[in-house]
Amino acid sequence: MTQFIGFFSAFFVIGRKAGDKMQYYKLQLGCMLILLYIAFIYRKECMKYRNRHKRKVFDYLLPVGMFSVFFDGITAHTVNHPDTVNSVVNMICHMLFLVGLDTFIFLLFLYMRAITEGVPKPKKKGLLLYIPYLINVVAVVAFMPQLDYLEGEISNYSMGISAYTCFAMAGIYIILTWITFVGRWKNIESHKRFGIFSYLMVLGGVTVFQMLHPQALISSIGITTIIIGVYINQENPAVEELSRYHREMVMGFATLVETKDGSTGGHIKRTSLYVKLLTEELKHRGFYKDILTKDYINNLCKAAPMHDIGKIAVPDMILQKPGKLTNEEFDIMKQHSQRGGEIIQETFGHLENKEYTQMAYEVARYHHEKWNGRGYPEGLRKKDIPLCARIMAIADVFDAVSMKRCYRDALPLDKCFEIIEEGSGQDFEPLLVEVFLDIRDKVEAAHHEVNNQ
């Protein structure tokens, strides 16, 4: 952050020394150079991880923000030099700025939707969210010839129907962005919420000030703050790559444990996918909405590969036995759930993310508990079993019966789904079974995807 502050200071010094030629657009010039710096770094990081980078709303938000700031600076110059600037050029530059500004605010709204509940498609109800923006673009263009250029104490500025419409639509979409943020805050990781709140507050403050004092010409501050905030808080590819490394390390560690019983790691990948599919569908349908926050789902998806970590403490002769286990051997096998919880606490207990550690502990310890109370290690029943473990139980059993093991062949998928259905109300929570069966197509696709890798 000190780099950005340094940039601002340097740019204002340059602007002061440049004299009257930069009097009206030195703020926009400073903001533009900062955005160029962010764009350069972002592009460099995206190229570095290009095989994993998927195009996002931010990939449009950044260039549109730069476009808006550029024409904000151009118009700050043209509106103050009417004697030397062609009136048509002045009008076109203002039109591009106004359209660019509203496009940026509209994309910010889409971005907030994207990180909380998905981008609304321009169909049916979703179309209603796009209509004000489309109307605004038409209005700005249509009424540009009527735009007035007024003199102010600080700077000249433009007023008219095009400007009124632009700021009205900007206000509407800023309010919609706030509504989305406040209404869907549980869909955002907790460590990112304050950052989003901060840059939205700055944008709101800048917008209100600009509306009350149109000659201030400070819109570029709001745009630049948004870009900086979004990049640092959410869209830095290097940070995303660190998260990916963490997931890969956890997956690799869990896979090493899985190889003890002859597995190649496919069990870890498949069960993790089943957990993700089932959890997302539960959230989509509004079940357990107070529990299934973005943090909860992320933690569960990262904890799922660790569910059988306790097998590292089970002798190979038991894990790899080709026949049925004796009662004594099965008692030893059952200890893997309890031992897994202990390993999680010993290994990850020092992490700051206590929610993840607790999630991994519960998944490892309780994923063999049954809805009717006949599971192990504690014989918990119904909702005394943590939700994450109830979800994990279905994924684990489905994959266990669908794949070949040292003591039996794989069962057909139809039979595997029957086993899950028959376990409803006995082994598994009925609601979870119902939803799991409803997403059968997705589960089968995930099953085949991993097996064909």
N, C-alpha and C positions, 0 to 999 in steps of 0.2 A: 504494500500500500504506500510505503514511503516513496517508491519509484513514481507512482502517479502524482503524489503531492509535489515531488520534485519537478515533474513535467509541467504541472500547472504553474508553478512559480517561475520556471524558465520562460514559459510562453508569455506570461504577463509582462515580464521584463523586456522580452523582445518586442512585444506590442507597444510598450511605452516608448521605447527608443525609436521605433519606426515612425512615430509622429502621426500626423493627421491621416495619412494614407491607410493606417490600420485602426483608426479611432473607433470605427463602428463594428468591425468584425474580428477583432483580436480574440475575443472570447470564443467565437466559433472556430477560429483557427487553432486555438489551443485544444479545444475538444476534438477537432478533426484529427490532429496529430496523435492524440491519445487513442482514438478509435483505430487509427492506422496501425499503431503499435500493437493493440489487442488483436486486430485482424491478422497481422503478420505472425504473431505467436500462435494464435489459434490455428491458422492455416498450416504452420509448420508442424504442430502437434498432430493435426488431422492427417497430414501426409505421412507422418511417422507411423501412425496406427491405422493407415487407410484401409487395411483389410478388415478392420473391425469397426470402422466408423460408419454409422448410418446417418443419412441426411435427417436433420431435425429442424424444428421451427426456428431454432437459434441460427441456423445457417441462412435463413432469410432475414431474421431480425437484425443481424449485424450489418449486412450491406445496406438494408433499407435505412437503418439508423445513420450510417455514414452518408447516405444520399441526402437524408433530411438535414443533417448538420451542415453539409456542403452548401446546400441551397439556402439554408438559414443565414450562412455567412455571405453568400452572394447577394441575397435580398437586403441584408443589413447594409451593404454597400450601395446597391442600386437605388434603394428608397431614399438614401441621403444624398444622392447625386443625380437628381432628375434632369439637370441641365446638360449633363454629359452622357447620360444613358438613354438609349432609345426606349420609348414608352412601351413598345411591343415586347422588347426584350425584358423590360422590367416586369411586365404583366406575366410573361411566360415563366420567368424565374419564381415569381410569387406563387403561381399556380403549381409548379413542381414542388415548391416547399410545402404548401398547404396539403397537397395530396400525399406527399412523402410523410409528413407529420402524422396524419390520420392513419396512413397505412402502417406506420410503426406502432402506434397505439393499438391498432386492430390486431397486429401480429403478436403484441405483448399479451393481449387477451387470449388469443389462440394458444400461446405458449403456456399461460397459466392453466388453461384447460388441458393441454397436453400432459403436463406434469402431475395433474390431479385426477383426471378422469378420461383423458383421451381427447383428441381433436374432434370437434363436432363436424360431421360430414354435411356438405351443403345440400341436404335433402330433407324434405318435410319440415319437422320442427327445427332442425339444424339450420335451415335456410333463414329462419327468422333472425338468427344471430349475425348473418352476413348482410341482411337488407339495409340496416342503417349505414353501413360502410359504403355500399354500392350507391345508395341515394346521395351520400355526402360527396362522393367523387363526381357524380353527375352535376350536383349543385355547384360545387367549386368551379368546375370547368365552365358551366353555363353562365354564371354570374361574374366571371372574372372581368369582363369589360366595365362593370359597374364598380369595381374596387376603387376606393378613395385612398389617397396618400396624404396623411396629415402630418403637421409639424408638432413635435413635442419638445420639452425642455432638454431632454437627454438625447433623443434621437427621433427622426421621422419614423412613421409606422403606417401600416395599411389597415383599413377598416372597410367593412361592407358585408353583404350577404355571404360571400364566399368565406370570409374570415369568421363570421359568426357561426356559420354551419360547421366549419372545420373544428372550432373549439367546442361547440356543442356536442359533436360526435365524439371528440376526444374525451370529453367529460363523461359521456354515456359509457364508453368502453372502459374508461378507468374505473368507474363505479362497478361495472360488470366484472372487471378483473378483481376488484376488492371482494365482491360478493363470492366469486369463485374461490378465492384464497381463504376467506373466513369460513365459508360453508364446507370446503373440502380440505381443511387444514390437516385432518388425520391422514390424508393420502400423501402427505409430504413428510419426508424424514425430519425428525424433531430438530436435528442440528442445523437444518437449513431454513427453518421457519423464521427465525429472527432476521436473518439476512434478507429474505424476501420481504418481510414486513418493513425493514429499513429502507430498501430502495423504492418500494411502493409509496412510502411516506414522503420521500424526497420528490418523487414524480408528482404526487398530489399537491405538495406545497408549491412546487415550481409552476404547475399548471394554473393553480388558483391565483398566484401572484401575477403570472403573465396575463390572465384574464382581467384582473383588476388594474394592472399597470401595463397596457399594451405596448408602451414605448420602451419597456425594459429589455425586450429581445433576449430573454434568457432560456428559451425553449431547449437550446442545445445542452444546457446543464442537466435537465431532466433525462434527455436521451442518453447522454454519456454516462450518467449515474446508473441507469438501467443496464446498459451494456456491461459496465464494469461489475456491477452486482451480480448479474446473471452468469457472467463468465467465471468470476472467482467462486461464487457460491454453488454453481450447479454444472457448468459446462466446460470446465477445464479438462481436456482429454488426458492429461498426465495423471490427474487425480482419479479419473475413471479407470485408467490402466492399473493404478495401484490397487484399486478395489478388485479388479479382475485377477491380479496376481494373488491377492489374498484368497479369493475363491478357488483358484487353481491349486494353491498350496493345501488348502483344506481338503479339496477333492483328491489330491495326490496322496495325502496322508491317510485318508479313509480308504482309498483304493489299495494301499499297501496292506492294510489290515484285512481287507476283503480277500486278498490272494491267499490268506492262510487256509481258507476253506475251498480253494480251487477256483474262486471267482476271478474274472478278468477285469473287474471294475464296472461292468455293465449294470450290475445291481444298483450301485451307487447312483449312476447317471439316470437310470430309469426311475427309481423311486423318487429322486429329486424332482424329475419332470412331473411325475404323477402328483406329488405334493403341491407343486406350483400350479398345475392345472386345476386341481380340486380347490385350492385356497382362493385362487382368482375367481373361480365360478361362484363360490360361496359369497365372496364380496360383491360380485356383480349382481347377485340375486338379493342382496341386502341382509343376508344371514350374519349373525355375530358382528354387526357393523361397529359396535363399540369396542370390539377386540381386534378386528382385522384392519388395523391401521397400516400405513405404508411401512413403518418401522417393524411391526409385527411380522408382516409378510416377508420382508427382506431378511429378518433374523431367522425366520423359519426355513426359508430357502437355503440359507447358509448353514443352518444347523442340521438339516435333513441328512447330508452325507455322513454325519457323525453318529447316526443312530446305532450302528453296530460296532462302535469303537471298542467296546468292552470285550469283543472276541479276541483281542490281542492277549487277554489273560487266560483264554481257554486252550488247553492242550491240543496240538494238531491231530493227535490220534482220535480225538472226539470230533473235531470239526470235519475231518476228512474220512470218517468211518463210512464205508459203503452200505452198511446195513442199519437196521433200527437200533437206536440207542437203548441201553438198559436204563432202569430207573435211576441208578446211581449216576450214570453218565449224563442223563437228562438233567438231573439236579445240578451237576457241574455246568452244563450248558446254560441253564437258566441264570446262572450267576453273572453272565455277560452284561445283562441290563443294569444290575446294581453296580458292577465294576465299571461299566461305561460311564455312569453318572459320576463316580468317584474320580475317574481319569479326567473328565471334563473339568471338574472343580479344581483338580490339582494342576492341570495344564493351562486352563484359560481363566482361572479365578482372579488373576492379577489384572486382567484387561479392564479398561475404563467402561467398555460397553457391557454393563452388568445385565442388561436385558438379553443380549445375545448369549452370554454365558448361562443364564438361567434357562433360556429356551433350549440350548444344546443339552443341558443337564436333564431337562424334563423329557426331551425326545429320546435320549439314550436310555433313561431309567424306566420310563413308563410306556414305551411303545408296544409292550407285550401285555399290558393290562387289557381287560375285556369289559365290554359294556355291562355284562351280567355279574361282574365281580369275581370271575373265576380265572383271572389272569395272574400274572406275577410281575414284580416281586412283592407287591403289597396287597394285592387283591382289591384294588380300588374299583369302584363301579360308577357307571353313568358319568355325570358331569363332575364327579370328584377327580376324574382323570383329566389332566390338562388338555385343552383343545388341540394343541400342537401334537400331542402324543396320539390322540384319537385319529387325527388326520394321517399321521405317520403309520399307524397300525394298518389302515386300509391299503396304503401304497406298498407297505412291506409284504403283507400277505399276498396281495395280487401278484407282485413280482416273484415271490418265492414259489408260487405254484405254476407260474407261467414259464419258468426257466428250468433247464435240466440241472439236477443236483447229483452229487456223487451216489446218493442212495435211491434216486428215482428219475424217470424221464419227465420232460416238460409236459404239462397238460395243455390241451387246446384252449384258445382264448375264450371260446364260448363257455367251456367248463369253468374257467377262472372267474368269469363274471358271475356265473351261477353260484360259485363258492362265496363270493362277496355278498350276493343277494341273500343267500341262505343264512349268512352270519348277521344279517340285520336284526337288531334287538337282542342278539346273543353276544357275539364278539364285537360288533361295531355299532356306533350310533346310527339309528335309522335314517336321520336326515342326511348324514354324510354319505351313506350308502345310496340313497335316492339321487343325490347330486352326482355322485361318481358314476352311476349307471347312465345318467342323462348325458354325460360327456364321453360316452363310450368311444365315439369316433375319434376324439382327440387323444384319448388314452391309447387306442390301438395305433394311431399315427406315431405317437411318441415311442411306443414299444418297437415298432418297425424301424423308426429312424435310428435309434441307438444300436439295434442289432445289425443294421446295414452299414454302420460306420467302420 
